[in-house]
Amino acid sequence: MTVSNSPAIDRDWLGLKNRVAVVTGAAGGIGGEIARELAAAGCLVALLDRDEAGAAAIAAEIAQTGANAIGIHCDITDPDNVAAAADIVATRLGPCRILVNNAATLYADALMNIKLEKWNQLLAVNLGGALLCAQAFGRQMIAAGGGSMVHLGSISGSLPQPYSGAYSVSKAGLGMLSQLLTVELGGDGIRSNVVSPAMIRTPLSEVIYQNPEVLRRREEIAPARRIGTTRDIAEAVLFLASDRSSYISGQDLKIDGGLNQAWLSLIPRPGFEKKDTE
């Protein structure tokens, strides 16, 4: 796992101590880092994943720091499975106040070739699973007096990523789901926001960045001149989960080092090339 070189942050100011947080897809690189950061901020963390052993391992790692974390097997496409996981969270930790909808899958294929079965499978995880978790844990938030939902989107939700099957469609849909949750649950004290990463080093993407030329070219197109880390994502989630962002809802925060603003600078414009500053 790649960690940024940023200094340790004072997490007490976030006011998250003893809040129950649920992270789906928590056995992965981004999900695991979010769970670690939430626990370090004082949350009681439930790590949900189909990979029960992976979630349990990260929960045990967190517990060694003195924090409270549990790993729970959960297939977020199964309503009964999600309901059972929600019951475990409420019984062992208390009502959920923070939901991080991180679980997702990717199936690469051209739209003209993709089978409907594969299309539906991806949407069932990336969009349907997010809805099921929002319903189950949203009910707990309502009973507890409010909470925060943070959904892991992607820059692919606003910019089409070709040959990725239903992925861009699912992430665009997740953004609208978040906006609808904002409107429908705002009166219950629940906020809903999206964090959309781009070019993040994770265990799954690390093979790409082992190629020095790919790493160099990607660093060059990002205004920040570096590739993002899982901690970059986790720290944004921490902020949106906390009351420090209490008047922020229905937003899509892009964590991309400025990449989304750089597209026009990548188009050749004779006579307008960057000149050295004297």
VEXDOPA-823229 format. One line per 8 residues: their letters; for each residue x, y, z of C-alpha. Coordinates in steps of 0.05 Angstrom, whole numbers, plus 5000, padded with zeros to 4 digits. Example, Ala and Ser with C-alpha at 12.3 -4.5 7.8 and 13.67 -1.06 7.14 Angstrom:
// VEXDOPA-823229
AS = 5246:4910:5156 | 5273:4979:5143
***
This chain:
// VEXDOPA-823229
MTVSNSPA = 5000:5000:5000 | 5025:5069:4982 | 5020:5123:5034 | 5029:5197:5022 | 5086:5236:5055 | 5038:5285:5087 | 5048:5295:5162 | 5002:5263:5213
IDRDWLGL = 4938:5302:5221 | 4903:5322:5286 | 4839:5282:5278 | 4807:5304:5344 | 4781:5368:5311 | 4736:5325:5267 | 4693:5306:5327 | 4684:5234:5304
KNRVAVVT = 4700:5199:5370 | 4654:5139:5384 | 4612:5148:5321 | 4595:5083:5286 | 4621:5081:5215 | 4607:5028:5162 | 4654:5019:5103 | 4635:4973:5046
GAAGGIGG = 4688:4940:5002 | 4734:4950:5062 | 4782:4894:5045 | 4809:4934:4985 | 4862:4987:4983 | 4818:5049:4986 | 4766:5018:5032 | 4818:4992:5080
EIARELAA = 4852:5060:5084 | 4786:5095:5097 | 4771:5045:5153 | 4839:5057:5184 | 4832:5133:5182 | 4762:5131:5211 | 4786:5087:5267 | 4845:5133:5280
AGCLVALL = 4795:5190:5286 | 4758:5152:5341 | 4703:5118:5302 | 4677:5049:5317 | 4685:5017:5249 | 4650:4960:5214 | 4687:4934:5153 | 4640:4900:5103
DRDEAGAA = 4664:4858:5045 | 4651:4793:5008 | 4723:4778:5025 | 4709:4762:5098 | 4781:4742:5113 | 4808:4807:5083 | 4760:4850:5122 | 4775:4812:5186
AIAAEIAQ = 4850:4820:5176 | 4845:4896:5170 | 4797:4898:5229 | 4847:4859:5271 | 4903:4907:5249 | 4860:4966:5271 | 4843:4933:5337 | 4917:4927:5353
TGANAIGI = 4920:5003:5355 | 4867:5003:5410 | 4810:5023:5365 | 4745:4984:5358 | 4734:4950:5290 | 4698:4889:5266 | 4698:4852:5199 | 4632:4828:5171
HCDITDPD = 4619:4785:5110 | 4569:4821:5065 | 4547:4814:4993 | 4517:4883:4981 | 4476:4858:4922 | 4436:4813:4969 | 4382:4850:5009 | 4379:4797:5063
NVAAAADI = 4455:4798:5070 | 4456:4873:5077 | 4399:4871:5129 | 4437:4818:5169 | 4501:4860:5167 | 4462:4921:5191 | 4434:4881:5249 | 4505:4859:5269
VATRLGPC = 4530:4931:5267 | 4472:4956:5310 | 4481:4900:5360 | 4556:4901:5367 | 4573:4974:5356 | 4509:5015:5356 | 4469:5052:5303 | 4507:5072:5241
RILVNNAA = 4522:5147:5236 | 4571:5144:5178 | 4563:5102:5115 | 4619:5098:5064 | 4593:5065:5001 | 4660:5043:4973 | 4647:4973:4944 | 4650:4970:4869
TLYADALM = 4670:4925:4811 | 4696:4937:4740 | 4683:4895:4679 | 4719:4918:4616 | 4683:4909:4550 | 4658:4950:4491 | 4585:4970:4493 | 4572:4934:4428
NIKLEKWN = 4598:4869:4457 | 4578:4869:4530 | 4527:4817:4551 | 4466:4841:4588 | 4483:4793:4645 | 4551:4827:4656 | 4519:4896:4650 | 4468:4879:4703
QLLAVNLG = 4519:4847:4749 | 4561:4911:4750 | 4502:4956:4762 | 4478:4910:4817 | 4542:4922:4855 | 4561:4993:4839 | 4491:5023:4840 | 4441:4973:4869
GALLCAQA = 4487:4955:4926 | 4497:5028:4944 | 4421:5036:4947 | 4412:4975:4991 | 4464:4999:5040 | 4436:5070:5040 | 4368:5041:5057 | 4391:4994:5112
FGRQMIAA = 4440:5041:5146 | 4400:5103:5130 | 4344:5076:5174 | 4393:5071:5231 | 4415:5143:5219 | 4344:5167:5219 | 4331:5133:5286 | 4396:5161:5314
GGGSMVHL = 4381:5233:5292 | 4423:5239:5230 | 4489:5221:5197 | 4532:5226:5136 | 4536:5183:5073 | 4597:5186:5029 | 4596:5148:4963 | 4659:5131:4925
GSISGSLP = 4648:5153:4854 | 4699:5163:4799 | 4721:5216:4750 | 4691:5165:4701 | 4622:5186:4726 | 4629:5254:4694 | 4677:5236:4637 | 4661:5174:4595
QPYSGAYS = 4711:5118:4603 | 4705:5077:4539 | 4709:5001:4538 | 4691:4996:4612 | 4622:4967:4602 | 4572:4997:4651 | 4625:5028:4696 | 4617:5101:4675
VSKAGLGM = 4542:5093:4674 | 4542:5064:4745 | 4585:5120:4773 | 4542:5173:4739 | 4481:5139:4769 | 4515:5139:4837 | 4522:5214:4833 | 4447:5223:4821
LSQLLTVE = 4431:5173:4875 | 4471:5215:4924 | 4434:5278:4902 | 4367:5244:4912 | 4388:5220:4981 | 4408:5291:4997 | 4338:5317:4981 | 4298:5260:5010
LGGDGIRS = 4337:5251:5075 | 4360:5321:5089 | 4302:5333:5136 | 4324:5274:5177 | 4393:5305:5189 | 4428:5261:5137 | 4478:5288:5087 | 4501:5253:5024
NVVSPAMI = 4562:5268:4983 | 4606:5235:4930 | 4682:5231:4929 | 4708:5218:4858 | 4780:5195:4853 | 4825:5194:4792 | 4895:5164:4783 | 4903:5134:4852
RTPLSEVI = 4956:5083:4870 | 4923:5022:4900 | 4944:4948:4904 | 4902:4936:4842 | 4930:4994:4801 | 5002:4987:4825 | 5020:4942:4766 | 5006:5002:4720
YQNPEVLR = 5053:5048:4758 | 5110:4998:4758 | 5120:5020:4686 | 5165:5083:4693 | 5141:5113:4627 | 5067:5106:4646 | 5082:5136:4715 | 5119:5195:4683
RREEIAPA = 5066:5209:4632 | 5010:5206:4683 | 5047:5251:4731 | 5058:5302:4676 | 4984:5310:4659 | 4962:5321:4731 | 4970:5394:4753 | 4992:5368:4821
RRIGTTRD = 5048:5330:4785 | 5039:5267:4825 | 4994:5206:4829 | 4943:5204:4886 | 4946:5157:4945 | 4893:5120:4984 | 4905:5168:5042 | 4886:5227:4996
IAEAVLFL = 4818:5194:4988 | 4811:5174:5061 | 4824:5245:5087 | 4771:5274:5041 | 4722:5221:5067 | 4739:5239:5139 | 4721:5311:5126 | 4655:5296:5093
ASDRSSYI = 4638:5246:5147 | 4648:5297:5202 | 4606:5355:5226 | 4661:5402:5200 | 4624:5394:5133 | 4555:5400:5163 | 4529:5448:5109 | 4557:5407:5051
SGQDLKID = 4509:5358:5018 | 4494:5335:4948 | 4564:5351:4924 | 4615:5312:4883 | 4686:5325:4907 | 4737:5305:4855 | 4803:5280:4884 | 4846:5282:4822
GGLNQAWL = 4904:5331:4832 | 4868:5380:4787 | 4864:5332:4728 | 4792:5349:4713 | 4813:5421:4700 | 4871:5404:4655 | 4837:5377:4592 | 4842:5441:4551
SLIPRPGF = 4915:5448:4568 | 4927:5380:4535 | 4901:5404:4468 | 4957:5433:4423 | 4949:5508:4411 | 5004:5537:4367 | 5028:5603:4393 | 5001:5590:4463
EKKDTE = 5053:5541:4488 | 5077:5549:4559 | 5136:5597:4563 | 5190:5599:4616 | 5177:5650:4670 | 5232:5701:4675
***
